[in-house]
Amino acid sequence: MKKLISTLTNIWKIDELRDRIVNTLLFLLVYRVGSFVVLPGVDTASLANNKQDGILGLLNMFAGGSFSRASIFALGVMPYISASIVIQLFGIAIPYFQRLQKEGESGRKKMNQITRYLTIAITLLQSIGYIKSQISPEAKFISEPLFTITSMFILTAGTLFVMWLGEKITDKGLGNGVSLIIMVGIIAQLPFSFVAELTSRTSGNGGLIPFVVELIALFFVVIFTILIVQGTRKIPVQYAKKMIGATKQMAGSVRQYIPIKVNSAGVMPIIFAQALMFIPATLSQFFPNFQSSFLSALSNYTSFSYNLVFGLLIILFTLFYTAISINPDQMSEDMRKNNGFIPGVKPGQSTSQYIDMVVTRLTIPGGFFLAVIAILPSIAVMVGVNSQFAHFYGGTSLLILVGVVLDTLQQIESHLLMRHYDGLMESGRIKGRVNE
């Protein structure tokens, strides 16, 4: 406890870190307050009995309950994530976007602007489906088509505002803003889900023993998830000796390491895959008469088809996101310029191939393990866990919570260590030290 109090005191002493934490909390508070502001012209009493299950329940969790409350933030940041997916896919297939990616900062600004415009278009389409499917006629105080038109613009403005909050958190706060917003929405639903599962068990559905078993199983799932998120393969790099300074002293010949994470892509493959899995449910809202067994199965998160497609998308996005975030050729070139080499590997193309081999061998099983964790909620439902609590039992919710919390803690840790304070852990680092 003394160590914890000392660490919190040190955090508060660092002006920049303190300001970033306060800014993050204030931005998240604004988001949570806005999630309770209901669309104009909606009867809240008529929405009290709304129950969201399946894909819609998961979307409601990501939106922090805004989806079921018909809030101005009902669509959350998912339209922005969908637009980001589309733009990144364009960066692979369309030459214009490939050129933008190579233009550095100016190209990145153009792609961000295009992403925002696409977000507006996607939000407008999704808002129509939301209004038609989630708000019943008796819940509307305003007559059509005025209600639909005004709600479309309000929902779109709400999504753009949440997107802006996420960008501000990234710039002036701690961690990735969009991921933090999703995490806060998930945490907001945890107490209700926990109570619902406990009530279900104590009211005759197995008793307390199955509930305790569920908590124990959840503990081990969390541990396994942390191992996947934190797992790192360290590639040794040796730097040759060189003469420096007027006295021509020898320096260098120090072994360092390139850390390659098992899950280099973080939580983004899960978020991207989940955003695509919302498409079948959206299509069923726009085209209720166009139904098929496969489309219906993809709208049910406990079906085999849904979990198969979901798992494959996670693996593919893990490979894709890792490929665009880790460049073996650039890493090899940087080592060559600094007189570095991997022991036992020739500099140049051989080094690039070796790094690519290591990344591939880590990414494929890493993506597979992510997919396994992501489909655990459906397995939990099959063995009798309440659907609300099953989302926390594993899957997207747990991966986002663990990934975002660890990423935020690591940023706090880096601020502490940079100013010569002890870190959050007794060892001084969240990650283990390297034994040289």
N, C-alpha and C positions, 0 to 999 in steps of 0.2 A: 504493500500500500504506500509506503514511504517513497519507493521508486516511482510509482505512478504519479503521486502528487508532485514530485520533483520534475518529472517529465512534462506534466501539464503546465507547471510554472515556467519551465524553459520555453515551451511553445508560446506562451503568452508574452514572453520577453522579446521575441523576435517580431519586430513591427510588421514586416512584409508578410510573414506567415499569419500573424494575428489578423491583419486586414483581409487576407485571402479567405480565411476561415469565416470571418464575420460576413464578408460579401457573399460567400457561398450559402450560408444559412439564411441570409436575407432574401436572396433570389429564390431559394427553395420555399421559403415561407410565402412569398408572393404567388408561386405556382400552386401551393396547397390551398391558399385562400381562394384563388381563382377557380380551383376545381369544384368549389361548392356554389359558384354563381351559376344559376340555372338560366337556360335560354329564355328570352322574353316570350311571353305568351304560352308557357308550358305550365300545366297544373301539376305541382309536385306531389299532391296526394295520389294522383293517378299513377305516378311512377314508383310509389312505395312498394308495390308488389312485384316489380320487375325483377326477374331472376335470370342471370346470365350464366349459361352453361357452355361447355365445350370451347370452341374458338372464341366466341364472344365473351365468355368468362375470362379467358386469358387476356384478351384485349382490354377488358375492364380492369384487370389487375395492372397491366402496364400503364393504364391511364389513371391509376390511383382511385378508382371508383367513379371517375368523371363520366365514363361511358354510360353506366346505369342511371346516373343522376341527370342526364341530359344537360351536362355542364357546357359552358362556352369552351372548355378545354376537352370536350368529349373525345375528340380524335387524337389528342396527344401529339407526340412527335413521330408516330408511325408513318404518316404521309411523307415527312422529310426523309426518313430512313429509306422508304421505298424509292424516292427520287434519287437518293444517293446511290442506291444499288444500280438503278438504270444508268446513271451517268458513268459509274465505274465500269459497267459492262460496255458502254459506248467507247470507253477508253481502250478497250481491247479490239473492238471490231471496226470502229469508224476512224479513218485517218485524221480528220479534223480534231477530234478529241485526243488522239495520240500526239498530235503536234502541241496541243495545249499543255499536255502533261510534261513536255520537254522544255517548255518556255519558262519554267521556274515560277517565281512568285506571281508574275503577271498572268501566266496561264492558269495558275491555281485560283486567282481572283475571278477570272472569266468563268471557270468551271463552277465555282461557288455561286456566281450570279445565275448561271443557267440552272443549277440545282434548285435555287429558290423559285425561279419561274415555274419549273416543273412541279415543285411542291404545291404551288398555288393551284395548278391544273388538277393534280391528283386529289387535293383536299376538296376542291369543288365537286368532283365526281363522287368521292366517298361521302361527302356531306349529304348529297341527294339520297344515296342508299341508306344512310343512317336515319335521316328524317322519315323516310317512307317505311322503314322496317322497325324502328325502335320507338317511335313516338306515335301512339295510337290517336285516331281522330278525336276521341273524347278527352284526350289530354291537352288539346290545343284550344287556347282562348282566342286566337286570331284566325280568321278565315283564310282559306287558300285562295289564290297562290301566294298571298302576301307573306304568310308564315314561312313557307318553303324558301322564298327569295331572301327574306331577312335572315333566316337561320343559316342559310348557305354562307352568306357574307360574314356572319358572326363566327361560325365555326372555322371558316378559313382564317379570319383575323386571329382567332384564338390559337390555332396551330402555328401561325407565323409568330405570334407573341411568345409561345412556348419555345419555338426554335430560336428566337432572339435571346431568350433567357439562357438557353443552353450555350449559345455562343459567348454570352457575357460571363457565365460561370467558367468556361474554358479559359477566357482571357484574363479575368480578374479574380477568379476563385481557385479552387483545388480540383484536379481531376478533369475528366471529360464531362462536359456539361450535359450532353444528351444522355449519357449513361447514368449520370447521377439523378437526373429527372426520372428516368425509368425506375431506378433503384428506390427512390423515395416513394413512388407510386406503389411498388411491390411491398415495401415495408409497412405502408399505411394499411394494407389489407391483412397483414400477418396476425394481429391480435384477434380480428373477427374470425379468421379461418381456424386459429388455434382453439378458440372457444367453441366454434361450431363442431369441430372434431371431438373435443372433450365431452360436449353435451351429447353428441350422437353415441359415444361409447358408454357413458354413464347412464343413459336412458334405456339401456337394454341391448345395445348392439355390441356385445362382447365384453363389456366391463372395462376396468382400468388396466388389466394385464395387457390386452392387445394395444392399448394406447401407449403404455410404457415401452412395449416392444417396438412400436412405430418410432418413438423418440430415440431409442437406442440405434435403430437402423438409420434414422436420419443423421445421427451423430457420425456414424461411419461413412455415410454418403458425403457429408461435409468434409471429412478428413480426406477422403479420396479425391474430391473436387479440388481441395487446396493443393494436394500433391500434383495433380495435373496442371493446375494454373502456375504453380511455383517451380515445377520440374525444369531443370536447366542442364544442358550438355555444354561443358566448357572445352573449347578447342584451344590447346596451348599454342602460343605464338612466341617465338624467340626473336629478339631484336639484336642485331650485330653491334659489336663495339665500334665507337667512333671517337675521333679526337675533337674536343670542344675547347673554346676559350683560348686566351693568349698563352696559357701555360701548357696547352696541348694535353690536358688530362684525359684519361680514358673514361668513357661513360658508356652506358648501355649494357648490353648482354644481360638483360633482365627478362625473365619469362613472365609473360602476361597471358590473359585468357580472353577469348571471344565467347561470351555467353549466348548460346542458342537455346531459346526456350522450347519446351515440348509444345506449348500452345502459344506460338508467337503472334497469332492473330487476335488473342484476347477474346472478348465477348462478342466481337463484331460478327463472326460467322453465325452465331446463334440468333442475333438480332436480325441479320439479313435474311436468314432462312425462315425465321418466324414471320417476317414481313411478307415474304412470298407466299407463305401458307395461308395468309389472310385472303388471298385472291379468290379461291373457290367460294368462300363464304360471301365475298363481295359480289361475285357473279351471280350467286343464287338470289341475292337481294335485288339486283337489277333485272334478272331474267328468271322470275319464279316459275315460269312454265317450261323453261329449259333445264330439265333435271336428268341426271343419269346416275347409275349406281356408283360409278367411279367418282363423280363430282360430289355426291353425297358422302362418300367415304372420306374424301379429303376435307370435308367440313366437320368430321368427327375425330377429335384428337385421340380417341382410344382405339380407332380402327387400325388394322394392319397396314392398309394402303397409306394412310396418313403418316404413320411412324416410319414406314419404309422410305417414302419420298422425303420426309423431314430429315431423317438420318443421312440420306445421300446428299441432300442440299448442304447440310452442315459440313460434311467431308469435302465437298467441292468448294464451298466458300472458304474453308480453312486452307486448302491448297491455293486457291486464288489469292486470298488476302496475304498469305505468307509470301507468295511469289512477287507481289507488288511492293511488299514492305522490306524484303531481304534481297539484296542484289549481290550475289557471290562475285561477279566480275568487278564491281566497284570495291568490294572488301579486299579482293586480291590486289587490285591496283593500289589501294591505300597502303597495304602492307609493303608492297614493293617500293613505294616512294619513301617509306620510313625505315627501309632496310630490315624489314621484318619477314619472317618465314615460319611456316609450320614445320616442326621437326619431322624429318622423314618424307616430306612432300616438296617437290620442286616448285620454285616460284613461277608465277604466271598462270598459264592455262591449267596446269595440274592442280594448283592451289584452288582455283575457281571451281574446278570439277569436284575436288574433295569437299569443299564447303557445301556445294550443291547436294552432294551425296548425303552429307550429315543432316542437312536441313530436310531433305526428302524422307530420310529414314525416321526422323523425329515427327514430321508433320503428318504422315499417313496414320501411324498409330495414335498420335495426338488427336487428329480429327475423328478417328474411330471411337476413342474414349469419350470425346465430347458428345458424339451422337448417342452413345449408350446412356450417358448421364441425362441427355435431353429427353429421351423417351421413357425415363423412369416414372414420371407422373402417370402415364397411361397404365404402366404395370401396377403402380400403387392403387389406382382406381379398381383394377381387376381383382385385387386381393382384399378389397373392402374399405379402403381409405376414402374418406369424404373428398369429393372432387375439389373443394376449395383448399383443403389442406394438402392435397396431392400435388398441387402446383409448387409448394414449398418443399415437398419431399425430394425433389430433384429437378431436373429439367432446366428450362430457360431461367426461371426465377432464381434458383439457387446459383446457377453459373453467373448470372448478372450480379447477384449480391456479393458472392465471393470475389469475383474479378474486380468489381468496382471498389469494394472495401479495401482489398489488398493494394490496388493501384493508388488509392487516396492515402493510405497509410505509408506507402513507400515515398510518396511526394513529401509528406510531413517529415518522414525520416531523413530524406535528403536535405531538407532545410536545417534540421537539427545538426546533422553531421557536418554540414558545410560551415556551420558556425561553432564547431568544436563542442557541441553538447552531446550527451549520451542519447542514443536512439530510443525507439519505443520498446525494444526488447532488451533483456538483460545483457545479451551479447553485444549490443550496440548496433545490430543490423537485423532487418526482417529476414533477409536471405543469409544463408550460411557463409562463413568466411572461406576463402581459398587457402588451402594449405600448400605453401610453396616448398 
